[in-house]
Amino acid sequence: MIIRRVVGKSMEPKLVPGHLLLATRLFRHVHPGQVIVLKHDGKEKVKRVERIDNDKFFVIGDNLPASTDSRHFGWITKDQIIGRVFWPLHLPK
C-alpha cells in the first residue's frame, strides 16, 4: 500500500492539497477515469488516466490550467505507474 499527500492544485476540485491518498501497487489493469500515482522526471505525480493505447497511458489533471500532464510530457508507460489510487482520505492538519 502507498500513502501520499496531494501537493499542488492539478487534481482540484476532487483532490485538494493536503488530502491523503491510498494507492495499491497490486493491480492488473488501469482503466480510463482511474487516478494513478506515477513517476515522471524523478517526481511523483497524481493524474487521471484519460486514454490507453497499446500499453501506453495518456494522463491528465482534473484542473487542466494547473496541471502538467501528458499534454506536456507525452504518453507514459506502465512501468512509470507506481500505484492505482483507491481511496482519498482527508485528515485534519
PyMOL commands that set and color helices and strands:
alter all, ss='L'
color gray80, all
select helices_A, chain A and resi 64-66+70-73+78-80
alter helices_A, ss='H'
color red, helices_A
select strands_A, chain A and resi 2-5+20-24+35-40+43-53+56-60+76-77+81-89
alter strands_A, ss='S'
color yellow, strands_A
deselect
rebuild
show_as cartoon
